[in-house]
Amino acid sequence: MKKTLSRNKAYLPILVMMLPGMVYLLINNYLPMAGLVIAFKNIDYSKGIWASDWNGFTNFKFLFQTNDAYVITRNTLLYNGAFIVIGLICAVGVAILLNEVRNRFMSRLYQTVMLLPFLISMVIVSYLVFGFLGEDQGYLNHTLLPKLGLEPISWYMEPKYWPYILVLVNLWKSIGFNCVIYLASIIGIDQEYYEAATLDGASRWQQIRKITLPLISPVIITLTLLAIGRIFYSDFGLFYQVPMNSGMLYDTTNVIDTYVFRGLLQNNDIGMSSAAGFYQSVVGFVLVILTNYAVRKFSKDNALF
């Protein structure tokens, strides 16, 4: 008993340091989960949440009865899938290239320039995009397309261009942050691996394939799993601010978050909003479990749990 108390006492400083984080998680992440009950209630503000009548799955019908449910689910999944795959390939590729830059000043400069878009508000990003795509004074319509002999394009009226525009904007904004994480992992690799490979005559490409990529694979898998867990969530600013909430683009820019926002704004339906949040959380949780199970099948060491 004395030994147990003495051993636990050694961990006391760590437990105290954990306490603020645990309190934050409890208040910010766990207590709000009680609000999921709203998804199954017909909220009457005069009665309050707990006294309002139960209405079963009625709130979910609003989300799934129309063709809108298919469109927003399709858009959310495809966009996030593209963000994950393209973002991963580009971020890892750029991190490897930055690691090959031997000039420290230039390497830091490149990292800073790439990280800047991540720090810019999505509202500012939306106006930067408008500066490029504006119909009358936008750079593309006003300068570039006339030089190429092409007719101006009404970008904010043509849905077919926006899957590419949104993927490019998201990549431009997020690649710097993801790249820094992968670059930190690459820098942490023991240099003796590369020295031994060089002595064996391995080229840089062979070193990247056989040393760099396998050793940063745990970081890649962890970040990918976390991204898949949020595959049903979208960057609201990207899908609402950047297309300027143009009604002509809803077929290709409407995702679950923007659909819920518009429904809440127009109908003030808190029950439907909560049902959509519940739907996003459950599907995201299931996807994380399935992905982790698939990773575990191939490599137990790289699985999260």
C-alpha positions as CSV (number, residue, x, y, z in Angstrom):
1,M,0.0,0.0,0.0
2,K,2.8,2.3,0.9
3,K,4.6,1.5,-2.3
4,T,1.5,2.1,-4.4
5,L,1.0,5.5,-2.8
6,S,4.6,6.4,-3.3
7,R,4.4,5.4,-7.0
8,N,1.2,7.4,-7.5
9,K,2.8,10.4,-5.8
10,A,5.5,10.4,-8.5
11,Y,2.8,10.9,-11.2
12,L,1.0,13.7,-9.2
13,P,2.7,16.6,-11.1
14,I,1.6,15.0,-14.5
15,L,-1.9,14.5,-13.2
16,V,-2.1,18.2,-12.1
17,M,-0.8,19.3,-15.6
18,M,-3.5,17.1,-17.2
19,L,-6.3,18.6,-15.2
20,P,-6.9,21.8,-17.2
21,G,-7.0,19.8,-20.4
22,M,-9.4,17.3,-18.9
23,V,-11.7,20.0,-17.6
24,Y,-11.7,21.7,-21.0
25,L,-12.5,18.4,-22.7
26,L,-15.4,17.7,-20.3
27,I,-16.9,21.1,-20.7
28,N,-16.3,21.7,-24.4
29,N,-16.6,18.2,-25.8
30,Y,-18.6,15.9,-23.5
31,L,-21.2,18.1,-21.8
32,P,-22.6,19.4,-25.1
33,M,-23.3,15.8,-26.2
34,A,-26.4,15.9,-24.0
35,G,-27.8,18.3,-26.6
36,L,-28.1,15.4,-29.1
37,V,-31.5,14.8,-27.5
38,I,-32.7,17.8,-29.4
39,A,-32.6,15.7,-32.6
40,F,-35.4,13.6,-31.3
41,K,-37.6,16.4,-29.8
42,N,-40.1,18.8,-31.2
43,I,-38.6,21.9,-29.5
44,D,-41.0,24.3,-27.9
45,Y,-39.1,27.2,-26.5
46,S,-41.8,27.9,-23.9
47,K,-41.3,24.4,-22.4
48,G,-37.5,24.1,-22.8
49,I,-35.5,21.3,-24.1
50,W,-36.3,18.5,-21.6
51,A,-40.0,19.3,-21.3
52,S,-40.6,19.5,-25.1
53,D,-42.4,16.6,-26.8
54,W,-40.6,13.7,-28.3
55,N,-41.1,13.3,-32.1
56,G,-39.0,10.2,-32.9
57,F,-37.1,10.5,-36.2
58,T,-39.2,13.3,-37.7
59,N,-36.3,15.7,-37.7
60,F,-34.2,13.3,-39.7
61,K,-36.9,13.1,-42.4
62,F,-36.3,16.7,-43.2
63,L,-32.8,15.8,-44.1
64,F,-33.4,12.6,-46.1
65,Q,-36.8,13.0,-47.8
66,T,-35.7,15.2,-50.7
67,N,-33.1,14.9,-53.4
68,D,-31.1,17.5,-51.4
69,A,-30.0,14.8,-49.0
70,Y,-28.3,12.9,-51.8
71,V,-26.7,16.1,-53.2
72,I,-25.3,17.4,-50.0
73,T,-24.0,14.0,-48.8
74,R,-22.4,13.4,-52.2
75,N,-20.8,16.8,-52.3
76,T,-19.5,16.5,-48.7
77,L,-18.0,13.1,-49.2
78,L,-16.4,13.8,-52.6
79,Y,-15.0,17.2,-51.7
80,N,-13.5,15.9,-48.4
81,G,-12.2,12.7,-50.2
82,A,-10.5,14.9,-52.8
83,F,-9.1,17.2,-50.0
84,I,-7.7,14.3,-48.1
85,V,-6.1,12.5,-51.1
86,I,-4.8,15.5,-53.0
87,G,-3.8,17.4,-49.8
88,L,-1.8,14.3,-48.5
89,I,0.1,13.7,-51.8
90,C,1.0,17.4,-52.2
91,A,1.9,18.1,-48.6
92,V,4.1,15.0,-48.3
93,G,5.7,15.8,-51.7
94,V,6.4,19.4,-50.8
95,A,7.7,18.4,-47.4
96,I,10.2,16.0,-49.0
97,L,11.3,18.7,-51.5
98,L,11.7,21.3,-48.7
99,N,13.9,18.8,-46.8
100,E,16.2,18.6,-49.9
101,V,16.7,22.4,-49.8
102,R,20.1,22.8,-48.1
103,N,20.0,26.6,-47.7
104,R,18.4,27.1,-44.3
105,F,17.2,30.7,-45.0
106,M,15.5,29.7,-48.2
107,S,13.9,26.7,-46.6
108,R,12.4,28.8,-43.8
109,L,11.3,31.4,-46.3
110,Y,9.4,28.8,-48.4
111,Q,7.8,27.4,-45.2
112,T,6.7,30.9,-44.1
113,V,5.3,31.8,-47.6
114,M,3.3,28.5,-47.7
115,L,2.0,28.8,-44.2
116,L,0.7,32.4,-44.7
117,P,-2.6,31.3,-46.5
118,F,-3.5,29.1,-43.5
119,L,-3.5,32.2,-41.3
120,I,-5.7,34.2,-43.5
121,S,-9.4,34.5,-42.7
122,M,-11.8,32.7,-45.1
123,V,-13.6,36.0,-45.6
124,I,-10.4,37.6,-47.0
125,V,-9.8,34.5,-49.1
126,S,-13.2,34.8,-50.6
127,Y,-12.4,38.4,-51.7
128,L,-9.1,37.3,-53.1
129,V,-10.8,34.6,-55.1
130,F,-13.4,37.2,-56.3
131,G,-10.5,39.4,-57.3
132,F,-9.4,36.6,-59.7
133,L,-12.9,35.4,-60.8
134,G,-15.0,38.6,-60.8
135,E,-17.0,38.9,-64.0
136,D,-16.1,42.5,-64.9
137,Q,-12.9,43.4,-63.1
138,G,-11.6,40.0,-62.1
139,Y,-8.0,39.2,-63.2
140,L,-8.9,36.2,-65.3
141,N,-11.8,37.9,-67.2
142,H,-10.2,41.3,-67.5
143,T,-6.6,40.4,-68.2
144,L,-5.7,36.7,-68.8
145,L,-8.5,35.4,-70.9
146,P,-8.5,38.3,-73.4
147,K,-4.8,37.8,-74.0
148,L,-5.5,34.1,-74.7
149,G,-8.3,35.1,-77.1
150,L,-11.0,33.5,-74.9
151,E,-14.4,34.9,-73.9
152,P,-14.9,36.0,-70.3
153,I,-16.6,33.4,-68.1
154,S,-19.3,34.1,-65.5
155,W,-17.6,32.1,-62.9
156,Y,-20.2,32.6,-60.2
157,M,-23.0,31.4,-62.6
158,E,-21.3,28.2,-63.9
159,P,-21.4,25.3,-61.4
160,K,-19.1,23.1,-63.5
161,Y,-16.0,25.0,-62.6
162,W,-16.4,25.0,-58.9
163,P,-15.3,21.5,-57.9
164,Y,-11.9,22.4,-59.3
165,I,-11.9,26.0,-57.9
166,L,-12.8,24.8,-54.3
167,V,-10.2,22.0,-54.4
168,L,-7.5,24.4,-55.5
169,V,-8.5,27.1,-52.9
170,N,-8.5,24.5,-50.1
171,L,-5.1,23.1,-51.2
172,W,-3.6,26.6,-51.4
173,K,-4.9,27.4,-47.9
174,S,-4.0,24.2,-46.1
175,I,-0.9,22.8,-47.7
176,G,1.5,25.0,-45.7
177,F,0.2,23.7,-42.3
178,N,0.2,20.0,-43.3
179,C,3.5,20.4,-44.9
180,V,5.1,21.7,-41.7
181,I,3.9,18.7,-39.8
182,Y,5.3,16.2,-42.3
183,L,8.6,18.2,-42.6
184,A,9.0,18.1,-38.8
185,S,8.6,14.3,-39.0
186,I,11.1,14.0,-41.7
187,I,13.7,16.2,-39.9
188,G,13.2,13.9,-36.8
189,I,14.5,10.8,-38.8
190,D,17.9,9.6,-37.6
191,Q,20.5,10.8,-40.2
192,E,22.4,7.5,-39.7
193,Y,19.8,5.8,-41.9
194,Y,20.6,8.1,-44.8
195,E,24.4,7.9,-44.2
196,A,24.2,4.1,-44.3
197,A,22.1,4.1,-47.4
198,T,24.5,6.5,-49.1
199,L,27.4,4.2,-48.3
200,D,25.4,1.3,-49.9
201,G,25.0,3.4,-53.1
202,A,21.3,4.2,-52.7
203,S,20.1,7.2,-54.8
204,R,18.0,10.0,-53.2
205,W,14.8,8.7,-54.7
206,Q,15.6,5.2,-53.3
207,Q,16.3,6.8,-49.9
208,I,12.9,8.6,-50.0
209,R,11.1,5.4,-50.9
210,K,12.8,3.1,-48.5
211,I,13.5,5.4,-45.6
212,T,11.6,8.6,-45.5
213,L,8.1,7.4,-46.5
214,P,8.1,4.3,-44.3
215,L,9.3,6.2,-41.3
216,I,6.8,9.0,-41.6
217,S,3.9,6.6,-42.4
218,P,2.6,6.6,-38.7
219,V,2.2,10.3,-39.0
220,I,0.5,10.0,-42.4
221,I,-1.9,7.3,-41.1
222,T,-2.8,9.2,-37.9
223,L,-3.5,12.5,-39.8
224,T,-5.5,10.6,-42.4
225,L,-7.6,8.8,-39.8
226,L,-8.3,12.1,-38.1
227,A,-9.3,13.7,-41.5
228,I,-11.6,10.7,-42.3
229,G,-13.2,11.2,-38.9
230,R,-14.3,14.6,-40.0
231,I,-15.1,13.6,-43.6
232,F,-18.8,14.5,-43.0
233,Y,-17.8,18.0,-41.8
234,S,-16.9,20.8,-44.1
235,D,-15.1,24.1,-43.9
236,F,-18.2,26.4,-43.8
237,G,-16.3,29.4,-44.9
238,L,-14.9,27.6,-48.0
239,F,-18.3,26.5,-49.2
240,Y,-20.3,29.5,-48.1
241,Q,-18.0,32.5,-48.4
242,V,-15.8,31.6,-51.3
243,P,-18.8,31.0,-53.8
244,M,-20.4,34.2,-52.4
245,N,-23.5,32.1,-51.5
246,S,-24.5,32.1,-55.1
247,G,-27.7,30.2,-55.6
248,M,-26.7,29.2,-59.1
249,L,-23.8,27.1,-57.6
250,Y,-25.8,25.2,-55.0
251,D,-25.6,21.9,-57.0
252,T,-21.8,21.8,-56.6
253,T,-21.2,24.0,-53.5
254,N,-23.9,22.9,-51.2
255,V,-22.7,20.6,-48.4
256,I,-24.3,19.4,-45.1
257,D,-23.0,22.4,-43.1
258,T,-24.2,25.1,-45.5
259,Y,-27.5,23.2,-46.0
260,V,-28.2,23.1,-42.3
261,F,-27.2,26.8,-41.9
262,R,-29.6,27.9,-44.7
263,G,-32.3,25.7,-43.3
264,L,-31.8,27.1,-39.8
265,L,-31.7,30.7,-41.2
266,Q,-34.8,30.3,-43.3
267,N,-36.9,27.9,-41.1
268,N,-35.4,28.4,-37.6
269,D,-35.6,24.6,-37.2
270,I,-33.2,23.7,-34.4
271,G,-34.4,20.1,-34.4
272,M,-33.4,19.5,-38.0
273,S,-30.0,21.2,-37.3
274,S,-29.3,18.9,-34.4
275,A,-30.4,15.9,-36.4
276,A,-27.9,16.8,-39.1
277,G,-25.2,17.2,-36.5
278,F,-26.1,13.8,-35.0
279,Y,-25.9,12.2,-38.5
280,Q,-22.5,13.7,-39.2
281,S,-21.1,12.6,-35.8
282,V,-22.4,9.0,-36.1
283,V,-21.2,8.5,-39.6
284,G,-17.8,10.1,-38.8
285,F,-17.4,7.8,-35.8
286,V,-18.2,4.7,-37.9
287,L,-15.8,5.7,-40.6
288,V,-12.9,6.1,-38.1
289,I,-13.6,2.7,-36.7
290,L,-13.7,1.1,-40.1
291,T,-10.6,2.9,-41.3
292,N,-8.7,2.0,-38.1
293,Y,-9.8,-1.6,-38.6
294,A,-8.5,-1.6,-42.1
295,V,-5.2,-0.1,-41.0
296,R,-5.0,-2.7,-38.2
297,K,-5.3,-5.5,-40.8
298,F,-2.2,-4.3,-42.6
299,S,-0.1,-2.9,-39.8
300,K,-1.1,-3.2,-36.1
301,D,1.6,-0.7,-35.0
302,N,0.2,2.1,-37.1
303,A,-3.4,1.7,-35.9
304,L,-4.8,4.3,-33.4
305,F,-6.4,1.7,-31.2
